[in-house]
Each structure stands twice: as C-alpha cells, then as structure tokens.
C-alpha cells in the first residue's frame, strides 16, 4: 500500500473553483440522497416502484440541467450493458416465462445506474458516498428508535424491518451504508457507524449482513488505520487486534454461536441447509443445467415460482440468464481485478458485497444493496486515481496508487 503522500488518502488540493465545482458537488449530493432514500419509503409506506420512477425522472433532470453527463463511461461499461440487455430481452423468446413489468423494472434499474455513474465526477465520488452513507445512517437510527419504542413487529423472536418488510432487507441496507461510509468517513465515524449497523442487523437476525459488515470494517481498519504505520508497528497492531478478538471470541463463544449466528437454532441453524437455501440452490443449478444457454428467463422465479427463488445472487444469475449470466459474472470478476490494481480497498469492499449477495434474493435491484455494488462496478477502475484528488480536503479510503502517469515529466534531452 503506498504511503508516500497524503493524496493516497484523498487529501489532494483544489484544482478548480467556482460554479463548476459547486454544481458538481450539488449533483453528487442529489444523487447520494436519491439513491439511498428508499428506507424512508418503507417507513412512510410510500409505493417503492413509484418512488423509483419519480426519482429516475428527477435524476435525469438534474443531470441534464447541470450538464453533468460523463459519457466516457458508456463505452467503458458497454460489455456489461450489452450482456445484461441481451440476457434480459431474449427471455421472452427463450425462457419459460417473462413478465413485461420485469422488463420495465430492468430498464429502470439500468437508467438509475447509468445516470448516477455518468453524472458523477471522480473527484466527487467521496461526496456521493458520504451522503449515501449519511442517509442510510439516519434510517438505521430511526429503526433503532422504533425498536426502542416497541413499534416494530416481532415474528418468532425476529424483528421485521419498517412496515413489516423483510428483515434481511434491513440488514442489506445497513451494509450498503457501511460500504459507503468505509469509502468516505473517518475512524470515529466508521466505528460508530459499524456499531449501530451491526446492532440493527443483529436485531433483524441478518447473519450474512453481520458477517459482510464485519469484513468491511476490517478492510477499513487495515487500510485506513494501519496503512501509514511502519511494518513493525503494523505487525504489532495486527497481533494486538488478533489477541483482543480471540479473547472476545473465547469469552463469548456461546453468545456468538447461539445468539448471533444461531448455529444451534432448530429452524435457522446447522442442519437446516442454510435455512433451506441449499434446496433452492440445487433447484436453480438443475434449471441451469436444463437450460444452459439462456436460462429460464429473467425474473422468472419471482413472477412464476416465488417459492423456488434461488435466494442467492450467483444462482439467480446463472439459472435465469444461463451462459449469458456466467459471462456477466466473468466481467464482474475482471472488473474487481482491474479495481484492485488502482485501489485495493474498493476491490475488497466489492468482494464483501458479493459475499452478502451470495445469500440475497436481490439481483438487478435499485435498493441500496445491491445498487451500491453495481455503482462500484460501473465506475471506471482507473478513475479511482483521480478520485483521490478531492476538493474538500477530507480524508477517505478512496486510494490512489502511484503509476507511470504520476511520474514527474521531464523535458527530453537534445
């Protein structure tokens, strides 16, 4: 991890001033708010599809009037978009069933994703993630207040999300906020954010969210806290952290296995096939083997066989889109590798979000998760370098690696 200048931590100097900077800042703030505000739709019982339609129109208007479109990202993401569009819109002809509503929702997802990623300037990525994280933190605090006041529905000892929405949805939203906070916040903020998010996920019994959130926090701990230390101090801090965590695990092993991970629960513990997921994963794999080229069709399970929904991102992709979906996953892996070369923390956060997706029933969805994962995938890997040159001089985890582009240029000798 390079440590030779503050630019590696987003402490770059201002390079542009005036109205253009203010406009870019406002666009990033608007996109961050609109992309993360859906928890309040659940709280106020607002129709979510209508909210997404209205915010898409609003985002397009903001990007158009601000002149903020960065069309260079379109060819960069062309293979993502072509693969997804081909897999989805060939479904009516090759799949077992297709809903026009699902096609419209897919177009809405693509529209939201492209407007957000094309409207953001690299130096405004931290602003976007900071606002995104802040809105979700507000919803997490509201959730905890509702829990404290006894306003949440409890089903078999498990609290539901706002307005009796699925508990895992709440945990996934909390982790999406943690990912954004990890990319934009300082140590004290991140620690507080982690504690609140993990406690909310614990109440919701969203175990995958707790594990993914813990992984994101360790990414932050290593790259943000340890990265500037000497190798000896870094090694000592890592050993100290391992010792402290080991003591905590030893002292509270029963609490972690029984209460947090619920490994001995008769309905959700070991021996339940990951709460029945093994059965639906096997069905999805069988569907993939029966229809390997194009799958059973986009959104087929949710519309026609909701009880057999794969409940996992990877099995959703391959069973619904077939080999087209496999190709999409290859593109995802290649993008993570490309991001690792410029900013390892961002790549690791993507992997934590993919781990969460392994247990999630959401694929092409505009909820904060998995939307933030697609935002990270669609932002140009090379742009994380210029993202480090922030205008507001606030530290973040968006890291800039030194490359040949950064080398000082000298005049050629005669």
KEKE-3310 file (N, C-alpha, C; in steps of 0.2 Angstrom, whole numbers, plus 5000, padded with zeros to 4 digits):
npx = (5004:5004:5012:5017:5012:5000:4990:4986:4976:4966:4968:4970:4974:4964:4959:4950:4939:4924:4908:4907:4913:4904:4892:4895:4897:4884:4876:4882:4878:4864:4862:4867:4858:4845:4848:4849:4838:4827:4824:4816:4804:4799:4797:4787:4778:4777:4774:4786:4790:4784:4791:4804:4802:4799:4810:4820:4816:4818:4832:4837:4833:4841:4854:4854:4851:4861:4872:4880:4884:4894:4899:4909:4910:4901:4905:4915:4908:4901:4901:4896:4883:4878:4878:4869:4857:4855:4853:4842:4832:4831:4824:4809:4808:4816:4815:4806:4796:4790:4789:4782:4782:4793:4803:4801:4805:4818:4824:4822:4831:4843:4843:4844:4856:4865:4863:4867:4881:4886:4884:4892:4908:4925:4932:4921:4917:4919:4910:4898:4897:4898:4886:4877:4880:4876:4862:4857:4862:4854:4842:4845:4847:4834:4827:4832:4827:4813:4813:4817:4806:4796:4789:4791:4787:4787:4792:4792:4803:4811:4814:4805:4808:4805:4787:4784:4792:4804:4816:4830:4831:4833:4845:4854:4853:4859:4872:4875:4876:4887:4897:4898:4901:4913:4921:4922:4922:4929:4939:4932:4919:4917:4918:4907:4897:4898:4895:4882:4876:4879:4872:4859:4857:4859:4847:4838:4842:4850:4861:4871:4873:4879:4891:4896:4897:4906:4917:4919:4922:4934:4942:4942:4949:4962:4967:4964:4968:4979:4988:4997:5007:5023:5031:5034:5026:5014:5013:5013:5001:4992:4994:4990:4976:4972:4974:4965:4952:4952:4951:4939:4931:4933:4928:4915:4910:4899:4888:4890:4889:4876:4867:4870:4875:4867:4869:4864:4851:4835:4827:4835:4848:4863:4861:4850:4851:4856:4845:4836:4841:4850:4842:4835:4845:4850:4839:4840:4852:4850:4840:4848:4857:4847:4843:4855:4860:4852:4845:4831:4824:4823:4819:4811:4808:4803:4791:4784:4787:4788:4791:4802:4813:4830:4837:4850:4863:4872:4867:4855:4859:4865:4855:4844:4849:4857:4872:4874:4873:4884:4894:4892:4896:4909:4914:4911:4921:4933:4932:4933:4946:4953:4950:4957:4970:4971:4965:4965:4957:4944:4941:4941:4930:4920:4921:4916:4903:4899:4899:4889:4879:4878:4869:4858:4842:4841:4844:4846:4843:4836:4837:4847:4856:4857:4862:4873:4884:4884:4886:4899:4905:4903:4909:4923:4938:4950:4948:4948:4960:4960:4950:4955:4960:4953:4942:4938:4947:4945:4948:4948:4944:4946:4958:4974:4985:5002:5007:5014:5008:5009:5022:5035:5036:5049:5058:5063:5080:5092)
npy = (4994:5011:5024:5037:5050:5062:5062:5049:5046:5054:5067:5078:5093:5108:5110:5116:5129:5139:5140:5128:5118:5119:5115:5102:5097:5098:5090:5077:5076:5076:5065:5055:5056:5053:5040:5033:5034:5025:5018:5026:5026:5014:5016:5027:5021:5022:5020:5009:5006:5017:5027:5025:5027:5041:5047:5043:5051:5063:5063:5062:5074:5083:5079:5083:5097:5101:5099:5087:5075:5062:5055:5046:5035:5026:5018:5011:5003:4996:4982:4976:4981:4977:4963:4961:4967:4959:4946:4948:4953:4943:4934:4933:4925:4914:4909:4901:4909:4926:4942:4958:4968:4966:4968:4982:4986:4982:4991:5002:5000:5000:5013:5021:5017:5021:5035:5039:5035:5041:5054:5058:5065:5060:5066:5069:5057:5053:5063:5059:5046:5049:5056:5046:5036:5044:5046:5033:5030:5038:5032:5020:5024:5028:5016:5010:5018:5016:5002:5003:5010:5000:4999:4990:4975:4959:4943:4927:4929:4937:4953:4963:4973:4991:4994:4980:4975:4963:4956:4953:4963:4975:4972:4971:4984:4991:4987:4991:5005:5005:5001:5012:5022:5017:5021:5034:5040:5045:5038:5038:5041:5029:5019:5021:5021:5007:5000:5004:4999:4985:4981:4984:4975:4963:4963:4961:4949:4946:4937:4936:4949:4954:4947:4952:4965:4966:4961:4972:4982:4978:4979:4993:4995:4990:4997:5010:5014:5006:5008:5018:5016:5010:4995:4987:4992:4991:4977:4974:4980:4972:4960:4963:4966:4954:4946:4953:4951:4937:4934:4940:4932:4919:4922:4924:4914:4906:4915:4921:4910:4905:4915:4926:4920:4910:4896:4884:4884:4877:4880:4889:4885:4875:4861:4864:4866:4879:4887:4882:4886:4878:4869:4877:4882:4870:4867:4878:4876:4864:4869:4878:4868:4862:4872:4878:4888:4901:4901:4901:4912:4930:4936:4926:4917:4925:4929:4918:4907:4909:4903:4895:4903:4907:4913:4919:4928:4923:4911:4915:4923:4913:4904:4911:4918:4909:4904:4917:4924:4918:4923:4937:4936:4933:4945:4954:4948:4952:4966:4968:4964:4973:4985:4982:4984:4998:5003:4994:4993:4997:4986:4975:4979:4977:4963:4960:4964:4956:4944:4945:4946:4932:4927:4934:4938:4948:4954:4962:4976:4991:4994:5000:4990:4978:4990:4999:4990:4988:5002:5004:4994:4999:5012:5019:5009:5015:5028:5029:5034:5048:5051:5052:5065:5075:5089:5094:5092:5082:5067:5050:5033:5031:5027:5032:5024:5025:5028:5026:5037:5046:5049:5062:5073:5076:5086:5081:5076:5085)
npz = (5000:4995:5003:5002:5000:5005:4996:4993:5002:4998:5000:4992:4983:4979:4962:4954:4954:4959:4950:4943:4951:4962:4956:4953:4965:4971:4962:4965:4979:4977:4970:4979:4989:4983:4979:4990:4998:5000:5011:5019:5012:5015:5028:5029:5021:5007:4990:4983:4969:4962:4968:4964:4950:4950:4956:4946:4935:4941:4943:4930:4925:4934:4930:4917:4917:4924:4916:4918:4913:4910:4897:4894:4901:4896:4884:4891:4900:4891:4888:4899:4899:4887:4888:4899:4894:4883:4889:4896:4888:4878:4885:4883:4872:4874:4887:4901:4905:4905:4912:4907:4916:4923:4913:4912:4924:4924:4914:4921:4932:4925:4919:4931:4936:4926:4925:4938:4938:4927:4929:4940:4944:4945:4956:4965:4970:4984:4990:4985:4991:5004:5007:5003:5013:5025:5024:5025:5037:5045:5043:5049:5063:5065:5064:5075:5085:5083:5087:5100:5105:5104:5092:5082:5073:5079:5074:5078:5087:5079:5073:5062:5047:5043:5043:5042:5032:5024:5035:5031:5021:5028:5035:5024:5018:5028:5027:5015:5018:5026:5018:5010:5020:5024:5013:5013:5026:5042:5056:5069:5065:5057:5066:5075:5066:5062:5074:5076:5064:5064:5076:5073:5062:5070:5078:5067:5064:5053:5047:5037:5033:5045:5045:5033:5035:5046:5039:5030:5040:5044:5033:5032:5044:5042:5030:5032:5045:5049:5038:5036:5046:5051:5046:5057:5068:5062:5061:5075:5079:5072:5078:5091:5088:5084:5096:5105:5098:5098:5112:5115:5107:5113:5126:5123:5116:5116:5116:5103:5094:5097:5099:5090:5077:5078:5077:5083:5082:5079:5068:5060:5061:5060:5050:5044:5031:5027:5031:5022:5010:5003:4996:4987:4980:4974:4965:4957:4951:4944:4935:4928:4922:4914:4905:4898:4889:4889:4901:4912:4911:4913:4929:4932:4942:4953:4947:4943:4950:4965:4977:4974:4972:4970:4980:4981:4974:4964:4960:4956:4944:4935:4933:4928:4917:4911:4901:4897:4909:4916:4909:4912:4926:4924:4919:4930:4939:4932:4932:4946:4948:4940:4947:4959:4956:4956:4967:4981:4993:4988:4979:4988:4996:4987:4986:4998:4997:4987:4994:5003:4993:4990:4998:4996:4989:4979:4964:4950:4956:4963:4976:4990:4993:4980:4974:4976:4975:4961:4957:4961:4953:4940:4940:4933:4934:4933:4936:4950:4954:4950:4958:4971:4971:4979:4982:4994:5004:5014:5023:5015:5011:4998:4987:4979:4968:4964:4948:4931:4926:4936:4937:4938:4924:4913:4902:4886:4882:4872)
capx = (5000:5008:5011:5022:5009:4993:4985:4984:4971:4961:4970:4973:4972:4959:4962:4945:4934:4918:4901:4908:4914:4898:4887:4897:4895:4877:4874:4884:4874:4857:4862:4868:4851:4840:4850:4849:4832:4821:4822:4810:4798:4796:4794:4781:4773:4777:4775:4793:4791:4783:4797:4810:4801:4799:4817:4823:4815:4822:4839:4839:4833:4847:4860:4853:4851:4868:4877:4885:4885:4901:4898:4915:4909:4896:4909:4919:4903:4897:4900:4891:4876:4875:4877:4863:4851:4854:4851:4835:4827:4830:4820:4803:4809:4820:4814:4800:4791:4793:4784:4783:4783:4800:4807:4801:4809:4825:4826:4823:4837:4849:4843:4846:4863:4869:4863:4871:4888:4888:4883:4897:4915:4929:4933:4915:4915:4918:4904:4892:4897:4897:4879:4874:4880:4873:4855:4856:4863:4848:4837:4847:4845:4826:4825:4833:4822:4807:4814:4817:4799:4792:4785:4792:4784:4792:4790:4797:4809:4815:4811:4804:4810:4799:4781:4784:4796:4808:4822:4836:4832:4836:4852:4857:4853:4864:4879:4877:4878:4894:4902:4899:4905:4920:4924:4921:4922:4935:4939:4927:4913:4916:4917:4901:4893:4898:4892:4874:4873:4879:4867:4852:4857:4858:4840:4835:4845:4853:4868:4875:4874:4883:4897:4899:4898:4912:4923:4920:4925:4941:4945:4943:4954:4968:4969:4964:4971:4986:4992:5003:5012:5029:5029:5034:5020:5008:5013:5011:4994:4988:4994:4985:4969:4970:4973:4959:4947:4952:4949:4932:4928:4934:4924:4908:4909:4892:4884:4891:4886:4869:4863:4871:4875:4861:4871:4861:4844:4832:4824:4839:4855:4866:4857:4844:4853:4857:4838:4833:4844:4853:4837:4833:4851:4851:4834:4842:4858:4846:4837:4854:4859:4842:4843:4861:4862:4849:4842:4824:4821:4824:4814:4806:4806:4799:4784:4780:4789:4792:4794:4808:4818:4836:4839:4857:4865:4876:4862:4850:4861:4866:4849:4839:4852:4861:4879:4875:4874:4891:4898:4892:4900:4916:4915:4912:4927:4938:4932:4936:4954:4955:4950:4962:4976:4971:4963:4963:4951:4937:4940:4939:4923:4916:4920:4912:4896:4897:4898:4882:4874:4878:4863:4852:4837:4840:4849:4846:4838:4838:4838:4854:4860:4864:4864:4879:4889:4884:4889:4906:4907:4902:4913:4929:4943:4956:4945:4949:4966:4958:4945:4959:4961:4947:4942:4936:4952:4943:4951:4943:4948:4947:4966:4977:4991:5006:5008:5018:5005:5010:5029:5036:5038:5055:5059:5068:5087:5093)
capy = (5000:5016:5029:5042:5057:5062:5061:5042:5046:5059:5074:5082:5100:5110:5112:5120:5133:5142:5137:5122:5114:5119:5111:5095:5095:5098:5084:5072:5076:5074:5058:5051:5056:5049:5033:5029:5036:5021:5015:5030:5024:5008:5019:5031:5017:5025:5014:5009:5007:5024:5031:5024:5030:5048:5049:5042:5057:5069:5062:5064:5081:5086:5078:5087:5104:5103:5097:5083:5069:5059:5049:5042:5028:5022:5013:5008:4998:4993:4974:4975:4983:4973:4957:4961:4968:4953:4941:4950:4954:4937:4929:4931:4920:4908:4907:4898:4914:4933:4947:4964:4973:4964:4971:4989:4987:4981:4997:5007:4999:5002:5020:5024:5016:5025:5042:5040:5034:5046:5061:5059:5067:5056:5069:5069:5051:5054:5066:5054:5040:5052:5057:5040:5033:5048:5045:5026:5030:5041:5027:5015:5027:5028:5009:5008:5022:5012:4996:5005:5012:4995:4999:4985:4969:4953:4937:4921:4932:4941:4959:4964:4980:4995:4992:4973:4972:4958:4958:4953:4969:4980:4971:4973:4991:4994:4985:4996:5011:5004:5001:5019:5025:5015:5024:5042:5043:5045:5032:5038:5040:5022:5014:5022:5018:5000:4998:5005:4995:4978:4980:4984:4969:4958:4963:4959:4942:4946:4935:4937:4956:4955:4945:4956:4972:4965:4961:4979:4986:4976:4982:5000:4995:4989:5002:5017:5015:5003:5008:5023:5014:5006:4987:4984:4994:4987:4970:4974:4982:4967:4954:4965:4965:4946:4944:4955:4947:4930:4934:4941:4926:4914:4923:4925:4910:4903:4920:4922:4904:4903:4921:4930:4916:4905:4889:4878:4885:4871:4882:4893:4884:4870:4855:4867:4868:4886:4889:4880:4889:4873:4866:4881:4882:4864:4868:4883:4873:4860:4873:4880:4863:4860:4877:4881:4894:4907:4901:4900:4919:4935:4937:4920:4914:4930:4930:4912:4901:4913:4898:4892:4908:4904:4917:4920:4932:4919:4906:4919:4925:4908:4900:4915:4920:4904:4906:4924:4926:4916:4928:4943:4935:4934:4953:4956:4947:4955:4972:4968:4963:4980:4989:4980:4987:5005:5004:4988:4993:4997:4979:4971:4980:4974:4956:4959:4965:4950:4938:4947:4944:4925:4925:4939:4937:4953:4954:4969:4979:4998:4995:5002:4984:4978:4995:5001:4986:4990:5008:5002:4990:5003:5017:5017:5007:5020:5034:5029:5038:5055:5052:5054:5072:5078:5096:5097:5090:5077:5060:5045:5027:5030:5027:5032:5021:5029:5024:5030:5044:5051:5051:5068:5073:5080:5088:5076:5079:5087)
capz = (5000:4995:5009:5001:5000:5008:4990:4993:5006:4996:5003:4986:4983:4974:4956:4950:4959:4956:4949:4941:4957:4966:4953:4953:4972:4972:4958:4969:4984:4975:4968:4985:4993:4979:4978:4997:5002:5000:5018:5022:5008:5019:5035:5027:5017:5000:4985:4981:4962:4960:4971:4959:4944:4951:4957:4940:4931:4944:4942:4923:4925:4937:4926:4911:4918:4927:4911:4922:4910:4908:4893:4893:4905:4892:4881:4896:4903:4886:4888:4905:4897:4881:4891:4903:4890:4879:4893:4899:4882:4874:4889:4881:4867:4876:4894:4902:4906:4906:4913:4904:4921:4925:4908:4913:4930:4922:4911:4927:4935:4920:4919:4938:4937:4921:4927:4943:4937:4922:4932:4945:4943:4950:4962:4969:4972:4991:4992:4984:4996:5011:5008:5003:5020:5030:5023:5027:5045:5048:5043:5054:5069:5065:5065:5082:5089:5083:5091:5107:5107:5104:5087:5077:5073:5081:5072:5080:5090:5074:5072:5055:5045:5043:5040:5041:5027:5026:5040:5028:5018:5033:5036:5017:5018:5033:5025:5009:5021:5029:5012:5008:5025:5023:5007:5014:5033:5047:5060:5074:5062:5055:5072:5077:5060:5062:5080:5075:5059:5066:5081:5069:5059:5075:5079:5062:5063:5046:5049:5031:5034:5051:5043:5027:5038:5050:5034:5028:5045:5044:5027:5034:5049:5039:5025:5035:5052:5049:5032:5037:5051:5049:5046:5064:5071:5059:5063:5082:5079:5069:5083:5096:5086:5084:5103:5108:5095:5101:5119:5114:5104:5118:5132:5122:5110:5116:5113:5096:5090:5099:5099:5084:5071:5078:5074:5085:5081:5076:5062:5056:5062:5057:5049:5041:5024:5027:5031:5016:5004:4999:4992:4981:4976:4970:4960:4952:4947:4939:4930:4923:4918:4909:4900:4899:4885:4891:4907:4912:4909:4918:4935:4931:4949:4957:4944:4941:4955:4970:4982:4972:4971:4972:4986:4981:4968:4959:4957:4952:4938:4931:4932:4925:4911:4908:4900:4897:4916:4918:4905:4916:4932:4922:4918:4937:4942:4928:4935:4953:4947:4937:4953:4964:4953:4957:4974:4984:4997:4985:4977:4994:4998:4982:4987:5004:4995:4983:4999:5005:4988:4990:5002:4995:4984:4975:4958:4947:4960:4965:4983:4992:4991:4978:4969:4978:4972:4953:4956:4962:4947:4934:4940:4930:4939:4933:4939:4957:4955:4951:4964:4977:4971:4981:4983:5001:5009:5019:5021:5014:5009:4991:4987:4973:4968:4960:4942:4927:4925:4941:4937:4935:4917:4911:4895:4883:4881:4865)
cpx = (5004:5007:5015:5019:5002:4988:4982:4978:4965:4962:4973:4971:4967:4962:4957:4941:4928:4912:4902:4908:4907:4893:4889:4895:4888:4874:4876:4880:4867:4857:4863:4861:4846:4842:4849:4842:4826:4819:4816:4804:4795:4793:4788:4776:4772:4778:4782:4794:4789:4788:4802:4808:4801:4806:4821:4822:4818:4829:4841:4838:4839:4853:4860:4854:4858:4873:4882:4886:4892:4900:4903:4914:4904:4900:4913:4914:4899:4896:4896:4884:4873:4874:4870:4857:4850:4851:4843:4830:4826:4825:4813:4803:4812:4818:4807:4794:4794:4787:4786:4785:4791:4805:4807:4806:4817:4828:4826:4829:4843:4849:4846:4854:4867:4869:4867:4879:4890:4888:4889:4904:4919:4930:4927:4913:4914:4912:4898:4891:4896:4890:4875:4874:4876:4865:4853:4857:4857:4843:4838:4845:4837:4824:4826:4829:4815:4807:4813:4810:4794:4787:4786:4789:4789:4789:4795:4803:4813:4811:4811:4807:4804:4793:4781:4788:4801:4814:4828:4837:4835:4843:4856:4858:4858:4871:4880:4879:4885:4899:4903:4902:4912:4924:4925:4922:4928:4934:4933:4920:4912:4915:4910:4896:4892:4894:4884:4872:4873:4873:4860:4852:4856:4851:4836:4837:4847:4860:4873:4877:4879:4890:4900:4901:4905:4918:4924:4924:4933:4945:4947:4949:4961:4971:4969:4968:4978:4991:4998:5008:5018:5027:5029:5028:5014:5007:5010:5003:4990:4988:4990:4978:4967:4969:4967:4953:4946:4950:4941:4928:4928:4929:4917:4906:4901:4887:4884:4888:4879:4865:4864:4871:4869:4862:4867:4853:4840:4829:4829:4847:4858:4861:4850:4845:4853:4850:4835:4836:4847:4848:4836:4839:4852:4845:4837:4848:4855:4843:4842:4856:4854:4842:4849:4863:4859:4845:4834:4820:4822:4818:4809:4803:4801:4792:4780:4782:4792:4794:4800:4814:4824:4839:4847:4859:4867:4871:4857:4852:4862:4859:4844:4842:4856:4869:4880:4876:4881:4895:4898:4896:4907:4918:4916:4919:4933:4938:4935:4944:4956:4955:4955:4969:4977:4969:4960:4957:4944:4936:4938:4932:4918:4915:4916:4904:4894:4896:4891:4877:4873:4871:4857:4848:4837:4846:4850:4841:4840:4838:4845:4859:4855:4866:4871:4885:4889:4887:4896:4909:4907:4907:4920:4935:4949:4954:4946:4955:4964:4953:4949:4960:4955:4947:4940:4941:4950:4946:4946:4948:4948:4955:4968:4984:4995:5008:5013:5015:5007:5018:5030:5039:5044:5056:5065:5075:5088:5098)
cpy = (5006:5021:5035:5049:5056:5061:5053:5041:5051:5065:5078:5089:5102:5112:5116:5123:5136:5138:5130:5117:5114:5115:5104:5093:5094:5091:5078:5071:5074:5067:5053:5051:5052:5042:5029:5031:5031:5018:5019:5029:5018:5011:5023:5027:5020:5020:5015:5010:5014:5029:5031:5027:5038:5050:5048:5049:5063:5069:5064:5071:5085:5085:5082:5094:5106:5102:5092:5077:5067:5053:5044:5035:5024:5016:5008:5002:4995:4985:4972:4976:4979:4966:4956:4962:4962:4948:4942:4950:4948:4932:4928:4926:4913:4905:4904:4903:4921:4938:4954:4969:4972:4968:4979:4990:4987:4988:5003:5007:5002:5010:5024:5023:5020:5032:5043:5040:5039:5053:5063:5060:5063:5060:5070:5062:5051:5057:5062:5049:5043:5053:5051:5036:5037:5047:5038:5026:5033:5036:5021:5018:5027:5021:5008:5012:5018:5006:4998:5007:5006:4995:4994:4979:4963:4947:4931:4924:4936:4947:4960:4972:4984:4993:4984:4971:4967:4960:4958:4960:4974:4979:4973:4980:4994:4992:4990:5003:5010:5004:5008:5023:5023:5019:5032:5044:5042:5039:5032:5037:5033:5018:5015:5019:5010:4997:4998:5000:4987:4977:4980:4977:4963:4958:4960:4951:4941:4944:4936:4945:4957:4953:4949:4963:4971:4965:4968:4983:4984:4978:4990:5000:4995:4995:5009:5018:5012:5005:5013:5021:5010:4999:4984:4986:4991:4980:4969:4975:4976:4961:4956:4964:4958:4944:4946:4952:4940:4929:4935:4935:4920:4915:4923:4920:4907:4909:4921:4916:4903:4909:4925:4926:4911:4898:4883:4879:4880:4874:4886:4891:4878:4864:4858:4868:4875:4889:4888:4882:4883:4869:4870:4882:4876:4865:4873:4880:4868:4864:4876:4874:4861:4865:4881:4888:4901:4907:4900:4907:4924:4936:4931:4918:4919:4930:4924:4906:4905:4908:4895:4897:4906:4907:4917:4923:4927:4914:4909:4921:4919:4904:4904:4917:4915:4906:4913:4927:4924:4921:4935:4942:4936:4941:4956:4955:4951:4963:4973:4968:4970:4985:4988:4984:4995:5007:4997:4988:4993:4990:4975:4972:4977:4966:4955:4959:4959:4944:4939:4944:4936:4923:4929:4936:4942:4953:4961:4973:4986:4999:4997:4996:4980:4984:4998:4997:4987:4997:5007:4999:4995:5009:5015:5015:5012:5026:5035:5033:5045:5056:5054:5061:5075:5085:5099:5095:5086:5070:5055:5039:5026:5032:5028:5029:5025:5024:5028:5037:5049:5053:5058:5068:5078:5081:5083:5080:5080:5081)
cpz = (5000:5001:5008:5001:5003:5002:4990:4998:5005:4999:4998:4987:4978:4968:4952:4955:4955:4955:4947:4946:4961:4963:4953:4960:4973:4968:4963:4975:4983:4973:4974:4989:4989:4979:4985:5001:5003:5006:5021:5018:5012:5026:5034:5023:5010:4995:4982:4973:4959:4963:4966:4953:4944:4952:4950:4935:4934:4943:4935:4922:4928:4933:4920:4912:4921:4922:4914:4919:4908:4904:4891:4896:4901:4888:4886:4899:4897:4886:4894:4902:4892:4884:4895:4899:4886:4883:4895:4893:4877:4878:4886:4876:4869:4883:4894:4904:4907:4907:4911:4910:4923:4920:4910:4919:4929:4919:4916:4930:4931:4920:4926:4938:4932:4923:4933:4941:4931:4924:4937:4942:4948:4957:4967:4971:4980:4993:4991:4990:5003:5012:5008:5010:5025:5030:5026:5035:5048:5048:5048:5061:5070:5067:5072:5087:5089:5087:5098:5110:5106:5098:5081:5078:5074:5079:5074:5083:5085:5073:5064:5053:5045:5040:5038:5035:5029:5030:5036:5024:5022:5034:5030:5017:5022:5031:5019:5012:5024:5024:5010:5013:5025:5018:5008:5021:5037:5052:5065:5071:5060:5060:5074:5072:5061:5068:5079:5070:5061:5072:5078:5065:5064:5077:5074:5060:5056:5047:5043:5032:5039:5048:5037:5030:5042:5045:5032:5033:5045:5038:5029:5039:5047:5035:5028:5041:5052:5043:5032:5042:5048:5050:5053:5068:5069:5061:5071:5083:5077:5074:5089:5094:5086:5091:5106:5105:5098:5108:5119:5112:5110:5124:5130:5116:5110:5114:5106:5092:5091:5097:5092:5078:5072:5075:5076:5085:5077:5069:5057:5057:5058:5056:5045:5033:5022:5026:5024:5009:4999:4994:4985:4977:4971:4964:4955:4948:4942:4934:4925:4919:4912:4903:4901:4895:4888:4897:4906:4911:4915:4923:4934:4938:4953:4954:4944:4947:4961:4976:4981:4970:4974:4978:4987:4974:4962:4956:4953:4945:4933:4929:4928:4918:4908:4907:4899:4904:4918:4915:4909:4922:4930:4922:4925:4940:4938:4931:4942:4952:4945:4943:4958:4962:4955:4964:4977:4989:4994:4982:4983:4996:4993:4983:4993:5002:4991:4988:5001:5000:4987:4993:5001:4989:4979:4970:4955:4950:4962:4972:4985:4991:4986:4973:4970:4975:4964:4952:4956:4955:4941:4934:4937:4935:4939:4936:4947:4959:4955:4956:4970:4977:4973:4982:4990:5006:5015:5018:5019:5012:5002:4989:4980:4973:4963:4954:4937:4925:4930:4941:4935:4928:4916:4904:4892:4881:4873:4862)
residu = (UNK:UNK:UNK:UNK:UNK:UNK:UNK:UNK:UNK:UNK:UNK:UNK:UNK:UNK:UNK:UNK:UNK:UNK:UNK:UNK:UNK:UNK:UNK:UNK:UNK:UNK:UNK:UNK:UNK:UNK:UNK:UNK:UNK:UNK:UNK:UNK:UNK:UNK:UNK:UNK:UNK:UNK:UNK:UNK:UNK:UNK:UNK:UNK:UNK:UNK:UNK:UNK:UNK:UNK:UNK:UNK:UNK:UNK:UNK:UNK:UNK:UNK:UNK:UNK:UNK:UNK:UNK:UNK:UNK:UNK:UNK:UNK:UNK:UNK:UNK:UNK:UNK:UNK:UNK:UNK:UNK:UNK:UNK:UNK:UNK:UNK:UNK:UNK:UNK:UNK:UNK:UNK:UNK:UNK:UNK:UNK:UNK:UNK:UNK:UNK:UNK:UNK:UNK:UNK:UNK:UNK:UNK:UNK:UNK:UNK:UNK:UNK:UNK:UNK:UNK:UNK:UNK:UNK:UNK:UNK:UNK:UNK:UNK:UNK:UNK:UNK:UNK:UNK:UNK:UNK:UNK:UNK:UNK:UNK:UNK:UNK:UNK:UNK:UNK:UNK:UNK:UNK:UNK:UNK:UNK:UNK:UNK:UNK:UNK:UNK:UNK:UNK:UNK:UNK:UNK:UNK:UNK:UNK:UNK:UNK:UNK:UNK:UNK:UNK:UNK:UNK:UNK:UNK:UNK:UNK:UNK:UNK:UNK:UNK:UNK:UNK:UNK:UNK:UNK:UNK:UNK:UNK:UNK:UNK:UNK:UNK:UNK:UNK:UNK:UNK:UNK:UNK:UNK:UNK:UNK:UNK:UNK:UNK:UNK:UNK:UNK:UNK:UNK:UNK:UNK:UNK:UNK:UNK:UNK:UNK:UNK:UNK:UNK:UNK:UNK:UNK:UNK:UNK:UNK:UNK:UNK:UNK:UNK:UNK:UNK:UNK:UNK:UNK:UNK:UNK:UNK:UNK:UNK:UNK:UNK:UNK:UNK:UNK:UNK:UNK:UNK:UNK:UNK:UNK:UNK:UNK:UNK:UNK:UNK:UNK:UNK:UNK:UNK:UNK:UNK:UNK:UNK:UNK:UNK:UNK:UNK:UNK:UNK:UNK:UNK:UNK:UNK:UNK:UNK:UNK:UNK:UNK:UNK:UNK:UNK:UNK:UNK:UNK:UNK:UNK:UNK:UNK:UNK:UNK:UNK:UNK:UNK:UNK:UNK:UNK:UNK:UNK:UNK:UNK:UNK:UNK:UNK:UNK:UNK:UNK:UNK:UNK:UNK:UNK:UNK:UNK:UNK:UNK:UNK:UNK:UNK:UNK:UNK:UNK:UNK:UNK:UNK:UNK:UNK:UNK:UNK:UNK:UNK:UNK:UNK:UNK:UNK:UNK:UNK:UNK:UNK:UNK:UNK:UNK:UNK:UNK:UNK:UNK:UNK:UNK:UNK:UNK:UNK:UNK:UNK:UNK:UNK:UNK:UNK:UNK:UNK:UNK:UNK:UNK:UNK:UNK:UNK:UNK:UNK:UNK:UNK:UNK:UNK:UNK:UNK:UNK:UNK:UNK:UNK:UNK:UNK:UNK:UNK:UNK:UNK:UNK:UNK:UNK:UNK:UNK:UNK:UNK:UNK:UNK:UNK:UNK:UNK:UNK:UNK:UNK:UNK:UNK:UNK:UNK:UNK:UNK:UNK:UNK:UNK:UNK:UNK:UNK:UNK:UNK:UNK:UNK:UNK:UNK:UNK:UNK:UNK:UNK:UNK:UNK)
# end
